[in-house]
């Protein structure tokens, strides 16, 4: 049988991994699913995909499609895996800089005060971002890694202004399965940081130490931050930190990043290993007397000696080069520049290892690492009871909305006060209008987003820490994969029903650039709350009895069109599989206000200018004479096939680019807000088609600015063109169907 059919509560042994795609096979082995491993089926998502299993002492979520490629044997009832529960704190702890931790100093000491650079690495959801914020405080900035749009954060280490920390993307291994993994390892190899701070989740230590063993092979000075130790101890577990340190040959510091416990000691250890060039004391995890007869050990060391000169020229450690050659890593093979005869010799050594060990090369390497990890955890780790993460639940009130209303009230009060002051000072009417109608009205709308953004990222952080984000992704993964997304895309798209701006910003929590870009492109199709005033105005005027049905149909159309567009993108611009299974609130709020403010400010002023002046640059008393009205008249023929070719309707759509609420304001000024007045512009059917277009066309300038900030200007333009094109096509189809049915 295969893993996707294993019953809940049953154990089985992995017999083989049968997928053809090499990178996926590598990824499955890196998760610990090597032949001979016992797995327990814990649960299935409500729709059967993905599924959660337990192996090697930790829980793992895996797609059903991937699980279907893992064959099982020896199926039996689940049983408790008995393991010696060790006591902690029984091993003496060396002081910083004692000889035990510095047998492999790499050369000269870095003088005090000289610049030092650190790479912060770790699995996703291990508290890495929290630790980065504790290490750097407000002394940080955000950018991108060279050549890619993967987020990069740098900051100065607290109490050490000479030390810079770079927060690498969350990854599970250094195999090139995702862009984030490639970026992380290339940063370490190419940028050559003075040391690595490896953050390990103590509640899931076996899974996290797999990356640790790979980082150690890079032979860079390193310190391990054993995070969430407070949760381990509170749940009855413990870790003999000093014994773990002695087995790994790397300083291990227990911390709680969320509580800022142990961080100062971590900083001192990190500074020390970087300054004194103390590389890992142990990077050999294979046993010459292991159960495979030492085949893996001989293979790694044999290849290491064979390619040593090439590795030196490429700036790679021998062992790292050897293990990557065994994996068939194309990036490393290219960097080494081996001749054909050398590649043949390497292949001969690997084939001999496979024959002697009776194991596939990829599985043999992964099993070597996990065997080492299991051995030291059996000696150092007392497993806790069920974690609080699995027991906690949380309920959140509508904080953002109330705060946003309060902010809007404050902006309105400030606007009234400034308006009165300008009137009392007899300021020029043009300047008066610019300040009140242009700047304050436009920017005030943006400021009202701020509480939503702050609240969003606070709650996302809480949800991430409590485990709810992982559960949402777990439940929604199968459904969203059908349209080319992963389950993690659900939260940003759900937020999009409130406001597209924080929804687009929330995509930064997604682990894959593929998922992130597709989610950003699709989120604006979710009907945001800013469109509700437009729906309310026209539904009250034309569909008084059927207003609820019309409202529901609009939301349904938005989701349906989003799915159809996703399917098209999945097979065109965003080919490829989504990756299988938070940032600090104030930073993101500040980022939005500083980076997005300029464009939003300019757009607000531009809209004010167009609706205030005529072609002779005289202020208009009648909106129909304004530049905006002229622009609306020029583009109105585009909308004639949709049934609303009047310049007033097209003008309202133009102002809606600034903010969707402006559609209502423009219609009210140009037509009026009574049913009789609106009836001079729309019929009930053309009003519905107009609503469909408003639902689907380009989001507000704030959302487009968010897209530009998250990706780039090309993607922002792409969103505008995509949404306008889709809106016109869908509205045309609705109008054509209505015409055939005699509704027009």
C-alpha positions, 0 to 999 in steps of 0.5 A: 500500500501507499502512505496516502491510504494508511488508516488513522492510528496505524503504523507502517514501515516505508519500503520505497519512494517511487516518484520520478521527479528527483527534486521531490524525491530529495525533498521527501527524503529530507523530511525523514521519509527514508526506507525503513522509517516507521510512520504513524498516520495521525489525521487527514484534512477534512477533504482528505488532503493533505495528511499529518503523520508522525515519524522520528519523534515529530509531526509532519504534514504532506500532500496526498499526491506526494504520499501516494508515491511512498510505498509501505510495508508491515502495517500494524496498530500504532504503539508508543515508541519507548525512549529513555527519558533523560534528565537535563542539566547534568553535563558541565557547561564550558564558559565562552571561549574554553578550549573545547569549543575552539579546536578548529579556529580558522585563522586570525582573530577579528579585532574588537570593533571591526565589522562582523556579519551574521546569517540568521537561519532556521526552519519556518515557524521556528521563531526566527523573525521574533529572534531577529527583532529581538537581536536588532530592535529598530535597527533594521531595514528591508530589501531583496536579495540580489537578482531575486524578489525574495525578502531580505532583512538586515539589522545591527545587533543590539549592543554591537553596532559593528555586527550586522545580522541578515535574516535568511528565508525560512527553509528546511534543508539546503537542497535546491527544492525551493528558491528560498533554499537556493538563496539561503545557501548561496548567501552563506557561500558567496557572502561568507558571513563571519558566523551563522546563528542557527535557530532551532525549535526545541519543541520540534528538535529532531526535525529542526536539527536536520538543517543544522547538520547541513549548515555545519557542513558549510564549515562556518563559525556557528552558534545554535539558538535553542528556541521555545525552551520555556514551552518545553519545560512548561509541558514537562520536557527538558533538554540537556543543553550541555550534552547536546553541545558536546555532541554537536561541537557547536555552542548551544544557547537555550532561549525564548525569543518571545520573552527575550530570555537568553538572547544576551548570552546568545549574542555574546556566544555569537560574537565570540565564535565570529571574532575567534573564527571558531568553526564547528568542532564536528561535521562528520555525522557518518559512522565508519562502523555504522549498520551500513558497514561504513559505506556512506562514511567511505563514500563521503570521505573518498569523494572529499579527497578526490575533489578537494582541489576543485572545492578549494578553488570554488570556495567550498568545504570538502565535505559539503562538496562531497555530499552535494555531489552525491545528491547530484546537485547541479549548482555545486557540480557546475561550481566545481568544474570537474572533468569527465573522468573525475565525474566518472570516478565520483559516480563509481564511488557512489555506485559502490556505496549504494551496492554496499549499503543496499540503499539509494544514494539520496536516502542513504545521506538523509538516513545518515543525518537522521540516524545521528540526530536520533542518537543524540536526541535519545541521549539529550532530550526528554520529550514534553507532553502535548504542546500548548500549540495543540491545545490553545485556541484564540478568539479575536474581536473586530479590533481593526474595523473599530480602530479604523472607524476611530482613525477616520473620525480623527481624520475628519475632525482634523480636516474640519479644523484645518478647513476652518483655519484656512477659511478664517485665514482667507487662503486662496480657494485653489490652495484651500481646495488642494489641501482639503479635497486633494491632500487630506481627503486622499491621504486620510483614506490611506491613513484609515487603513493603518489600524487594519494593517497593524491589527492584521499583522499582530493577529497573523503573528499570534495565529502563526505562533498558536499554530492556527495558520498551519491548520488553515493551510492544512485544511485548505491546501487540497482545494487551493491546489486545484487552482495552483495555490497552496493552503497558505494563500487562503488567509491573504485572500480571506483578508482581501474581502476586507481590504486588498491593501493588507491582504496583498501585504499579508502575502509576505507570510507565504514561503514561495515566490510562486504562491506569493505572486499568484496570490497577489494577482488574484486577491483583488478579485475578492470584493473588498469592503470599499465596494460596498457603498457602490453596491448599496447605492445601486441596489437600493435604487434598482433592486430594493426587494432583491438587494441581498440576492444581488449582493451575494451574486456579486461576491460569487461572481468575484470568486468564480472569476478569480478561480477561472483566472487562476486556472488560466495563470496556472497553465500560462504565466505561473506554470509549476507546482506550488510549494508544499507545506510574521512579520512585525506589525509596526515595521509593516505599517511604517513601510506602507506609510513611507513607501506607498505614501508618495504615490497615493499622495500624487494620485490624490492630487491628480484626481483633485486637479482633474475634477477641479479645473477645465482645459483652460485651467479655470476652476469649475463650478460644474463637474461636467466641465472638468478635465475629469469629465472630458477624460470620462467622455473620451473613454465612454465609448469603451463602455458602450458595449456594456450598456453604460456608455454615458460619460458620467458612468465612465467618469465615476469609474476613473475616480474609483481608481483612487478609491472605490468609495469615490464612485459613489461620491462622483455619481452623487455629484454628477447625477444625484443619489435618489432612485429617480436621478440614478434612473436617468443614467442606468436601467436595473440591468445596466446597473447590475452590469456596472456593478459587475465591472466595479467588482472586477476592475482595477483595485484602488491606487493604495492596493496597486501601490502595495503590489508595486512595493511587494513585487515591482512596477511591472507586476503592478501594471500587470494587475491593472491591465489584467483586472480591467481586461477581465472586468470588461470581458465578464461585464460584456458576457453578462450584458450579452446574456441579458440582451439575449434574455430580453433584460437589456 
